[in-house]
């Protein structure tokens, strides 16, 4: 189930609800893939647009969850179908971007480890021999 929330600080987010409080003392919703919905008004140009950005950085991976405290929610609604389509696209785009970044980092790491192995190998090619007994001072 997905919900659109208006928070006390003015943020508007959309998130997948993963878990609700199990008892009266628990005040947190467990959410996933929370994205902030930012509205940009360009009324002088005659238009308005919306931008999605991750609500919390590096938190939209499978198996990552966040807690949203009920105290900070001042409104909630079921997101419109068009908004949900755009939200799903934003989630996929963000995940694809981070997957590509992770792949590039992994490749760089592999290259560096390979070079390190080359430099620290058992080869004597980079060893300078020094025999102080040949010279007397």
N, C-alpha and C positions, 0 to 999 in steps of 0.2 A: 504494500500500500504506500502511496506517495502522498505527501502533504506539502502545502505551501504555507509558510509561517511568516508572520510579521513579528519581529522581536522588539523588545523595549528600547533598544539602542537605535532603532530605525532600520536595521538590516531586514531584508526580505530574502528568505531562503526556500529552496525546494530540496526535499530529501526523501529517501526511502526510509520508512519506519520499519525497523527490524525488531524492536522489543518495546513493550510498554511496562510501566511499573507493576510489580507483582504484589506490593503491599502499600499501605498508606504512608509509610515512612520514606519510601523511594520517591524522589521527585524528578527523576530523569527519564527521558525517552532515549532509547538506543536508536541511532540513525546511521545511515550510510550514504555515500555519494552526495553529500550536502554541497549545493552550489548557491552562491549568492546571486540574486537577480538585481542588476543595477540598471536603473532607468536613466537615460540621457535625453534631455529635452532640448531640441533645436527648433523652438517655436518660431524664431525669426526666419528660419528657413522652411518652416511649415511641416516639420516631422519630429517624431520621437522614436527612439529605438532602445532596445534592451540588450544587455550584455550579461552573459553568465561567466562567473569566475569561481574557482573552488573556494568554499567557505573557509577551509583550513588547508594550508599548503601540504602537498604530498600525502593526502589522506583519502584519495579516491581510488584505492586499489581493492581488489577482491580481498575480503577478510579484514579490512580496516573498518573500524566502527568509531563513532563519536557519541558523546552524551550531550543531550540538550536539556537543560534544566527548565522545568515548567514555569518557574518564576519569571523567566525572561520572555515567555511567549505572551503576546498581547492579542494575537489573532491567528486563526488557522483556517485553511480552506482546501477544497479539492482543486488541484490545478486543472486549468482548461486543457483540452485535448491538443490544441496547437502549441501551447506552452510545454506540454509534456513531450511532444515530438522534438521541439527545439532543445529541451533539457537532455533528452536521450542522446541527441547529436553532440551536445557539449560534453557530456560524460565520455562518450566514445572518443571524441577528438582529443580530450585531455589525456585519456588513458593511452591512446596511440602515441601521442607526443612523448609521454614519460617512458613508454616502452622503447621508443626509438632512442631516447637519451640514455636509457639503461644499457641498451645494446652497444651504443657507441662507447660508453664508459667501460663495459666489459671488454670490448675489442682493444681499447687503449691499455687496459690493465694487462691483457694477454701479451700485447706487444712489449710492454715494459718488462714483464716477467721473463719473456724470451730473451731480451737484450741483457737483462741481469744475469741470466744463466750463461749466456755467451761470455760475458765479462768475468764471471766468477768460476768458469770452468777449470778443469784440471790441466789445461794446456800451459806449457812453459813459454809460450810465445811472448807473453807480456812480462816475463820475469827478467830483471836485470841482475846479472851475476856480479858479485862484488867479493873479491878475495883480498882482504887487507894484508895477507902474508906476502903478496908479490911485491909490495912497495914498503920500503923502510924510510921513515922520516926522521 
